[in-house]
Amino acid sequence: MNLQYLHDISGNTTGVFIPIKAWNKLKEKYHDIEIEDTELHQWQKDIIDDRLEKIAKGKEKFQDFDNAIDEIEKEL
């Protein structure tokens, strides 16, 4: 995936441009990706709580953004 990062005048990353082909593939895989609901669903909160508990117990580590994107790209 050829992502383009958008930056403000200070050089801070403010957004990401995703090519339309990649976006369409993401929409096929994650059917509700375009829903603009700002409230998390309970199942999402449960996943976050579970992961945070695993991280606190040392059973899981945070994954950095670049690694997460690499994993997503492998699936596309």
Secondary structure as the mmCIF struct_conf table of DSSP 4:
data_model
#
loop_
_struct_conf.conf_type_id
_struct_conf.id
_struct_conf.beg_label_comp_id
_struct_conf.beg_label_asym_id
_struct_conf.beg_label_seq_id
_struct_conf.end_label_comp_id
_struct_conf.end_label_asym_id
_struct_conf.end_label_seq_id
STRN STRN1 GLN A 4 HIS A 7
TURN_TY1_P TURN_TY1_P1 ILE A 9 SER A 10
BEND BEND1 GLY A 11 GLY A 11
STRN STRN2 THR A 13 PHE A 17
HELX_RH_AL_P HELX_RH_AL_P1 ILE A 20 LYS A 29
BEND BEND2 TYR A 30 TYR A 30
TURN_TY1_P TURN_TY1_P2 HIS A 31 GLU A 34
BEND BEND3 GLU A 39 GLU A 39
HELX_LH_PP_P HELX_LH_PP_P1 LEU A 40 HIS A 41
HELX_RH_AL_P HELX_RH_AL_P2 GLN A 42 ALA A 56
TURN_TY1_P TURN_TY1_P3 LYS A 57 GLY A 58
BEND BEND4 LYS A 59 GLU A 60
HELX_RH_AL_P HELX_RH_AL_P3 PHE A 65 GLU A 75
#
